[in-house]
Amino acid sequence: MNTHQEKINLLAEMIAFSIVDGRLHEREYQFLYLVACELKIEKEEFNDLFHRELPTNVIKSEVQRIQQFYRLALLMYIDGELHEKEEIAIKQIAINMGLNPAATKRILDLIKCSPNRIINPKELFDTFKEQHN
């Protein structure tokens, strides 16, 4: 992330996604706050994001779009429940980001099968890279 505004937009998108199932779970909030801390966003500004409109900025870098998709996928599973609305929303977000639908489906399947919902970063990027060929 280059600018403060890009970091805010990233968090705002994650917050919007976290409540797509109609509620914000404590584990989701904790995960979001952890991301905010990593991005050096103050707690007051972070909490204010829950009351803002979703930004419409597009992430230009493919690597950053893949990273954001993965963060959203982790967030989707953090509460221990997979809601149909979340699954539909993340697929639409990935399409809007310009990510390959076949690669995103494979990543979601890998995460679903992983016992701790974590996948190797190399495998993440390799999955998207092989779709370019």
LOLOSE-432837 format. One record per residue (C-alpha): chain; x, y negated, z negated; residue number from 1; residue in three letters. Coordinates in steps of 0.5 Angstrom, whole numbers, plus 500, padded with zeros to 3 digits. Layout:
! LOLOSE-432837
("A", (X, Y, Z), NUM, "Ala") ...
//
This chain:
! LOLOSE-432837
("A", (500, 500, 500), 1, "Met") ("A", (503, 493, 502), 2, "Asn") ("A", (498, 488, 499), 3, "Thr") ("A", (494, 487, 493), 4, "His") ("A", (488, 487, 497), 5, "Gln") ("A", (489, 493, 500), 6, "Glu") ("A", (490, 497, 494), 7, "Lys") ("A", (484, 494, 491), 8, "Ile") ("A", (480, 496, 498), 9, "Asn") ("A", (483, 503, 497), 10, "Leu") ("A", (480, 503, 490), 11, "Leu") ("A", (474, 500, 492), 12, "Ala") ("A", (473, 506, 497), 13, "Glu") ("A", (474, 511, 492), 14, "Met") ("A", (469, 508, 487), 15, "Ile") ("A", (464, 508, 492), 16, "Ala") ("A", (465, 515, 493), 17, "Phe") ("A", (465, 517, 486), 18, "Ser") ("A", (458, 515, 485), 19, "Ile") ("A", (455, 518, 492), 20, "Val") ("A", (452, 524, 487), 21, "Asp") ("A", (448, 518, 483), 22, "Gly") ("A", (453, 518, 477), 23, "Arg") ("A", (460, 517, 475), 24, "Leu") ("A", (463, 522, 471), 25, "His") ("A", (468, 521, 465), 26, "Glu") ("A", (473, 525, 469), 27, "Arg") ("A", (472, 521, 475), 28, "Glu") ("A", (473, 515, 471), 29, "Tyr") ("A", (479, 517, 468), 30, "Gln") ("A", (482, 519, 475), 31, "Phe") ("A", (480, 513, 478), 32, "Leu") ("A", (483, 509, 472), 33, "Tyr") ("A", (490, 513, 473), 34, "Leu") ("A", (490, 511, 480), 35, "Val") ("A", (489, 504, 478), 36, "Ala") ("A", (495, 504, 474), 37, "Cys") ("A", (499, 507, 479), 38, "Glu") ("A", (497, 501, 484), 39, "Leu") ("A", (499, 496, 478), 40, "Lys") ("A", (491, 494, 478), 41, "Ile") ("A", (489, 491, 471), 42, "Glu") ("A", (484, 494, 467), 43, "Lys") ("A", (479, 488, 468), 44, "Glu") ("A", (480, 488, 475), 45, "Glu") ("A", (479, 495, 476), 46, "Phe") ("A", (472, 495, 472), 47, "Asn") ("A", (470, 489, 476), 48, "Asp") ("A", (471, 493, 482), 49, "Leu") ("A", (465, 498, 480), 50, "Phe") ("A", (460, 492, 481), 51, "His") ("A", (463, 490, 488), 52, "Arg") ("A", (461, 491, 495), 53, "Glu") ("A", (465, 497, 499), 54, "Leu") ("A", (470, 493, 503), 55, "Pro") ("A", (470, 495, 511), 56, "Thr") ("A", (478, 494, 512), 57, "Asn") ("A", (481, 500, 516), 58, "Val") ("A", (487, 503, 514), 59, "Ile") ("A", (492, 502, 520), 60, "Lys") ("A", (497, 507, 518), 61, "Ser") ("A", (495, 515, 519), 62, "Glu") ("A", (500, 517, 513), 63, "Val") ("A", (496, 512, 509), 64, "Gln") ("A", (489, 515, 511), 65, "Arg") ("A", (491, 522, 510), 66, "Ile") ("A", (493, 520, 503), 67, "Gln") ("A", (487, 516, 502), 68, "Gln") ("A", (483, 522, 505), 69, "Phe") ("A", (486, 527, 500), 70, "Tyr") ("A", (485, 522, 494), 71, "Arg") ("A", (478, 522, 496), 72, "Leu") ("A", (478, 530, 496), 73, "Ala") ("A", (481, 531, 489), 74, "Leu") ("A", (476, 526, 486), 75, "Leu") ("A", (470, 530, 489), 76, "Met") ("A", (472, 536, 485), 77, "Tyr") ("A", (475, 532, 479), 78, "Ile") ("A", (468, 533, 475), 79, "Asp") ("A", (468, 541, 477), 80, "Gly") ("A", (461, 540, 481), 81, "Glu") ("A", (461, 540, 488), 82, "Leu") ("A", (455, 536, 491), 83, "His") ("A", (452, 536, 498), 84, "Glu") ("A", (452, 529, 498), 85, "Lys") ("A", (459, 528, 497), 86, "Glu") ("A", (461, 534, 502), 87, "Glu") ("A", (457, 530, 507), 88, "Ile") ("A", (460, 523, 505), 89, "Ala") ("A", (467, 525, 505), 90, "Ile") ("A", (467, 528, 512), 91, "Lys") ("A", (463, 522, 515), 92, "Gln") ("A", (469, 518, 511), 93, "Ile") ("A", (474, 522, 515), 94, "Ala") ("A", (471, 521, 521), 95, "Ile") ("A", (471, 513, 520), 96, "Asn") ("A", (478, 513, 518), 97, "Met") ("A", (479, 517, 525), 98, "Gly") ("A", (482, 523, 522), 99, "Leu") ("A", (481, 530, 526), 100, "Asn") ("A", (475, 533, 524), 101, "Pro") ("A", (478, 540, 524), 102, "Ala") ("A", (484, 538, 520), 103, "Ala") ("A", (479, 535, 515), 104, "Thr") ("A", (475, 541, 515), 105, "Lys") ("A", (481, 546, 514), 106, "Arg") ("A", (484, 541, 508), 107, "Ile") ("A", (477, 541, 504), 108, "Leu") ("A", (477, 549, 505), 109, "Asp") ("A", (484, 549, 502), 110, "Leu") ("A", (483, 545, 497), 111, "Ile") ("A", (476, 549, 495), 112, "Lys") ("A", (480, 556, 495), 113, "Cys") ("A", (486, 553, 491), 114, "Ser") ("A", (485, 554, 483), 115, "Pro") ("A", (488, 547, 481), 116, "Asn") ("A", (485, 544, 487), 117, "Arg") ("A", (492, 541, 489), 118, "Ile") ("A", (495, 543, 496), 119, "Ile") ("A", (502, 542, 498), 120, "Asn") ("A", (504, 535, 501), 121, "Pro") ("A", (507, 539, 507), 122, "Lys") ("A", (502, 543, 508), 123, "Glu") ("A", (497, 537, 508), 124, "Leu") ("A", (501, 533, 513), 125, "Phe") ("A", (503, 539, 517), 126, "Asp") ("A", (495, 541, 518), 127, "Thr") ("A", (494, 534, 521), 128, "Phe") ("A", (500, 534, 525), 129, "Lys") ("A", (498, 541, 529), 130, "Glu") ("A", (492, 538, 531), 131, "Gln") ("A", (496, 533, 535), 132, "His") ("A", (499, 538, 539), 133, "Asn") 
//
